[in-house]
Amino acid sequence: MVKKCSATLFRKIKIVVDKLLKRTYNYFINLKNKTFSGEKIMTEVAKNYTEEMVDAMVADYQANPTPDTVAALATEFNKSTRSIVAKLVREGVYKAQPRAVAAKVAVVRKADLVATINEALGVELETLSKASKADLEKLVAAVSK
């Protein structure tokens, strides 16, 4: 019983000592890195934007939400436009500009062109559908005059 109890106690003590040594080791490694090598810990890195800069950006953008405003803010704060847009998105005020969509032109099939030509001429031309679409369009324009 004494032997079993001492073995269990020994394991518990070993776990506690290992945890303490690990914490102590990590503390001294972090201290060494910060002091001697000049590495910065993430919590100590300088922020890209101050609170005043963010407030000014948000106010300017909300007053005039255009790409020109973003470009003006980028030159004012000496940052890229992508950086300004990312910050405005993070603040929840950026509105994406609608993308220009090309106007769709109604597609005219060759069969419709052939039917229009046949109606205009009053005859049935079966092999006319083998002509190119450009030629059929020219023929429709000439026939419909």
SVG drawing of the C-alpha trace seen along z (x, -y; Angstrom):
<svg xmlns="http://www.w3.org/2000/svg" viewBox="-45 -64 66 66">
<polyline fill="none" stroke="black" stroke-width="0.4" points="0.0,0.0 2.8,-2.4 4.6,-1.5 1.5,-2.1 0.7,-5.4 4.3,-6.6 4.3,-5.7 1.0,-7.7 2.4,-10.6 5.6,-10.5 3.7,-10.7 1.6,-13.6 4.7,-15.5 6.4,-14.8 3.4,-16.3 3.4,-19.4 7.2,-19.9 7.0,-19.4 4.3,-22.0 6.2,-24.5 9.4,-23.9 7.6,-24.3 6.0,-27.6 9.4,-28.9 11.1,-27.8 8.6,-29.5 8.7,-32.7 12.5,-32.9 12.5,-32.1 9.9,-34.9 12.0,-37.3 15.2,-36.4 13.5,-36.9 12.0,-40.2 15.2,-41.5 18.1,-40.2 16.9,-39.4 14.6,-42.4 11.7,-40.2 8.3,-41.8 5.5,-39.8 2.2,-40.1 0.5,-42.1 3.3,-44.8 3.2,-45.4 2.3,-48.9 -1.2,-49.3 -1.6,-50.3 -4.4,-52.9 -5.0,-55.0 -8.5,-55.6 -8.5,-59.1 -7.5,-57.9 -10.3,-55.3 -12.9,-57.8 -11.8,-60.3 -11.9,-57.5 -15.4,-56.4 -16.8,-59.9 -15.4,-60.9 -16.5,-57.7 -20.0,-57.8 -20.4,-61.4 -19.4,-60.4 -19.2,-56.6 -17.4,-56.6 -14.1,-55.2 -12.8,-58.7 -13.2,-59.1 -11.3,-55.9 -8.5,-57.1 -8.4,-60.5 -8.2,-58.7 -5.4,-56.5 -3.3,-59.5 -4.1,-61.3 -3.0,-58.5 -0.2,-57.2 -1.8,-53.8 -3.0,-51.7 -6.6,-51.8 -6.9,-48.1 -5.8,-48.8 -8.4,-51.6 -11.1,-49.3 -10.1,-46.5 -10.3,-48.8 -13.7,-50.2 -15.0,-46.7 -13.8,-45.7 -15.6,-48.8 -18.7,-47.7 -19.2,-50.9 -17.8,-50.0 -20.4,-49.5 -19.1,-47.6 -19.6,-49.5 -22.0,-47.8 -20.1,-46.1 -20.8,-47.2 -22.6,-44.4 -22.5,-44.2 -25.9,-44.6 -27.1,-41.4 -28.1,-41.5 -31.0,-39.3 -29.6,-36.3 -31.0,-35.8 -30.8,-32.2 -29.9,-31.3 -33.2,-29.5 -35.1,-32.7 -33.1,-34.6 -33.8,-31.9 -37.5,-32.1 -37.5,-35.9 -35.9,-35.7 -38.2,-32.9 -41.3,-35.0 -39.9,-38.1 -39.2,-36.4 -42.2,-34.1 -40.2,-31.0 -38.8,-28.0 -35.0,-27.9 -33.9,-24.8 -30.1,-25.1 -30.1,-28.7 -29.5,-27.6 -26.0,-26.4 -24.9,-30.0 -23.0,-31.9 -24.9,-34.0 -23.2,-37.2 -24.3,-36.5 -27.9,-35.8 -28.0,-39.0 -26.8,-41.0 -29.5,-39.2 -32.2,-40.0 -31.2,-43.7 -31.2,-43.7 -34.5,-41.9 -36.4,-44.0 -35.6,-47.3"/>
</svg>
